[in-house]
Amino acid sequence: MPFGEQPAYLRVADDLRRQIADGSLPPHTRLPSQAGIRAAYGVSDTVALEARKVLMAEGLVEGRSGSGTYVRERPEPRRISRSGYRIIGDGSVFRQEQADDRVSGSWEGRSERQEAAPGIAARLGVDPGEEVMCTRYVFRTGSETVMLSTSWEPLLLTGKTPVMLPEEGPLAGRGVVERMAAIDVQVDNVDEEVGARPALAAEAAVLGGLPGHVVLVITRTFRAGGRPVETADVVLPADRYRAGYHLPVR
């Protein structure tokens, strides 16, 4: 194959993707069968199958048992606003994750003690195996699940304090900054890093997608000086949401 020339399955996938984008194959339309793709493009069964796999991996089509493969409806992506942390009015966990004041929503969280895995221990600056409080959140606007978040806090810091459990005690449901301030820990900086990966089956089941579809993962760490006090992975479906940032210029 000459340099720069695409494999046949990618050329077929490109043309089908174009038809989906321009409306020639609108949502809920059945994708041509493997035999149909083979006949239309003059390719082998293997090429036709691989082209369909590409579109499924991109989340453009979905298989329906016993029926075929159909074009998925793709809503216009909505913005999840991120900004420098501030405590104004609602300092809830939802507001911590969604900085747009025009958006309201709800969340539920569940906490449990864990031993820090090596990756989490490195993010928190503790030894692997140290106890942490792990809290898993589901965030919703109305009845729609917007995002998932899993956070970890070192029990060396919060253990035996009133804020050990994020969803219980006098500051239940408040943000990290407020909870840490209550134990005289002043959070003064936060790092966020945005990446992407295929959704895990458990994530897809809650977010309403399919395993393997792309999700955005925002890796966040709150710090007091140089000391990490909380780290979290925030997960949202990449085909429905965008993470938008508003940051002050100093």
C-alpha positions in Angstrom: 0.0 0.0 0.0 1.5 3.4 -1.0 2.6 5.7 1.8 -0.4 7.8 3.0 -3.1 5.6 1.4 -5.7 4.4 3.8 -6.6 0.8 4.3 -9.8 -0.2 2.5 -11.8 -0.6 5.7 -11.0 2.9 6.8 -12.0 4.3 3.4 -15.4 2.5 3.7 -15.8 3.7 7.2 -15.0 7.3 6.1 -17.7 7.2 3.5 -20.3 5.8 5.8 -19.3 8.3 8.5 -19.8 11.1 5.9 -23.3 9.8 5.1 -24.1 9.8 8.8 -22.8 13.3 9.2 -24.7 14.8 6.2 -27.9 13.1 7.1 -28.0 10.6 4.2 -28.0 8.0 6.9 -30.1 9.7 9.6 -30.5 8.5 13.2 -32.3 5.1 13.7 -31.6 4.1 10.0 -30.3 0.6 9.6 -26.7 0.5 8.4 -26.2 -1.5 5.2 -25.6 -5.1 6.1 -22.2 -6.7 5.7 -23.3 -8.1 2.3 -24.6 -4.7 1.4 -21.3 -3.0 2.2 -19.4 -5.7 0.3 -21.6 -5.1 -2.8 -21.7 -1.3 -2.7 -17.9 -0.8 -2.2 -16.6 -3.9 -3.9 -14.7 -5.1 -0.8 -14.4 -8.4 1.0 -16.4 -9.5 4.0 -13.5 -8.9 6.2 -13.2 -5.2 5.1 -16.9 -4.7 5.5 -16.9 -6.2 9.0 -13.9 -4.0 10.0 -15.5 -0.9 8.7 -18.6 -1.5 10.8 -16.4 -2.2 13.8 -14.8 1.3 13.4 -18.2 3.0 13.4 -19.3 1.1 16.4 -16.1 1.9 18.3 -16.7 5.6 17.5 -20.2 5.4 18.9 -21.9 6.3 15.6 -23.9 3.1 15.3 -25.2 0.4 17.6 -26.1 -3.2 17.2 -29.6 -4.4 18.1 -29.9 -8.1 18.8 -31.6 -9.9 16.0 -32.3 -6.8 14.0 -29.0 -5.3 12.7 -26.9 -2.2 13.1 -28.5 1.2 13.4 -27.3 4.8 13.3 -27.3 6.2 16.8 -29.0 9.5 17.6 -26.2 12.0 18.6 -27.4 15.1 20.5 -25.5 18.3 20.3 -22.8 18.1 23.0 -23.4 20.2 26.0 -20.9 22.1 28.0 -19.8 21.1 31.5 -18.2 24.3 32.9 -15.0 24.1 34.9 -13.5 27.1 36.6 -11.2 28.2 39.5 -12.8 27.1 42.8 -14.9 29.6 44.5 -17.3 29.5 47.5 -20.4 31.6 46.5 -23.8 30.5 47.7 -24.1 26.8 46.9 -20.8 25.2 47.9 -22.1 21.7 47.3 -20.3 18.8 45.6 -22.5 19.4 42.5 -21.3 23.0 42.3 -17.7 21.9 42.8 -18.0 19.7 39.7 -20.3 21.9 37.6 -19.4 25.6 37.8 -22.2 27.0 35.7 -24.6 28.7 38.1 -27.4 28.4 35.6 -27.4 24.6 36.0 -28.9 22.8 39.0 -28.8 19.2 39.8 -28.5 16.4 42.3 -26.0 13.8 43.4 -25.7 10.7 45.5 -22.5 9.4 47.0 -21.3 6.3 48.8 -18.1 6.1 50.9 -15.9 3.2 52.0 -12.5 2.7 53.4 -9.9 1.3 51.1 -6.2 0.6 50.9 -4.6 3.1 48.5 -3.6 1.4 45.2 -0.1 2.5 44.0 -1.5 5.0 41.5 -3.8 6.6 44.0 -1.1 6.6 46.6 1.3 8.4 44.3 -1.4 11.1 43.6 -2.0 11.6 47.3 1.6 11.4 48.4 1.1 8.5 50.7 2.5 5.0 50.8 0.7 2.2 48.9 -1.7 0.4 51.2 -2.3 3.5 53.4 -6.0 3.8 54.3 -8.1 6.3 52.2 -11.7 7.2 52.1 -13.1 6.4 48.7 -16.4 8.1 47.7 -18.2 7.3 44.5 -20.7 9.9 43.2 -23.4 9.9 40.5 -24.4 13.4 39.3 -27.7 14.2 37.6 -29.5 17.1 36.0 -33.2 16.1 36.1 -33.4 12.4 35.4 -30.3 12.4 33.2 -26.9 11.1 34.5 -24.4 13.8 33.7 -21.2 12.5 35.2 -19.5 10.1 37.6 -16.8 10.9 40.1 -14.6 8.8 42.3 -12.6 10.6 45.0 -10.0 9.5 47.5 -8.9 11.3 50.6 -6.1 10.2 52.9 -7.3 9.1 56.3 -4.0 10.2 57.8 -5.5 13.7 57.3 -9.2 13.3 57.8 -9.5 10.2 60.0 -11.2 10.7 63.3 -12.3 14.2 62.3 -15.9 15.5 61.7 -15.3 15.5 57.9 -13.9 12.0 57.5 -17.1 11.0 55.6 -17.9 13.5 52.8 -21.6 12.7 52.9 -22.1 12.5 56.7 -21.5 14.9 59.6 -21.9 18.7 60.0 -20.5 19.5 56.5 -22.1 16.6 54.7 -22.4 17.3 51.0 -20.2 20.3 51.0 -17.2 20.8 48.8 -13.6 19.8 49.6 -12.4 23.4 50.3 -15.1 24.0 53.0 -14.7 20.6 54.6 -10.9 20.9 54.8 -11.2 24.4 56.2 -13.2 23.0 59.0 -10.2 21.0 60.2 -7.8 24.0 59.6 -6.5 22.8 56.3 -6.5 25.6 53.8 -6.8 24.4 50.2 -5.1 26.9 47.9 -4.6 25.2 44.6 -6.0 22.5 42.3 -4.7 20.6 39.3 -6.9 19.2 36.5 -5.8 17.0 33.6 -8.2 15.9 30.9 -7.8 12.6 29.0 -10.0 10.1 27.2 -10.4 6.4 27.2 -13.0 3.7 26.4 -15.9 3.5 29.0 -15.8 0.6 31.4 -18.9 -1.6 31.3 -20.0 -0.4 34.8 -19.6 3.2 33.7 -21.5 2.8 30.5 -24.4 1.1 32.4 -24.9 4.2 34.5 -24.1 6.9 31.9 -26.4 5.3 29.3 -23.8 4.5 26.7 -22.1 1.3 25.5 -19.0 -0.3 26.8 -16.0 0.9 24.8 -17.5 4.3 23.8 -15.2 7.2 24.6 -15.5 9.0 27.9 -13.6 12.1 29.1 -11.7 11.6 32.3 -10.8 14.7 34.4 -8.1 13.8 36.9 -8.3 16.4 39.7 -6.2 16.9 42.8 -6.8 19.5 45.5 -3.8 20.7 47.5 -3.0 22.7 50.6 0.4 24.1 49.7 2.2 21.1 48.2 0.2 18.6 50.2 -2.6 16.7 48.3 -5.8 16.5 50.3 -8.1 14.9 47.8 -7.8 13.4 44.3 -10.6 12.4 42.0 -11.5 11.0 38.6 -14.5 12.7 37.0 -16.0 10.8 34.1 -18.4 12.1 31.5 -19.5 10.7 28.0 -17.5 12.4 25.3 -20.3 12.3 22.7 -22.7 14.2 24.9 -20.6 16.6 26.9 -17.6 18.9 26.6 -15.5 20.2 29.5 -15.2 24.0 29.2 -12.8 26.0 31.2 -13.0 29.7 32.4 -9.8 30.7 34.1 -8.7 34.1 35.5 -5.7 35.9 33.9 -3.3 37.2 36.6 
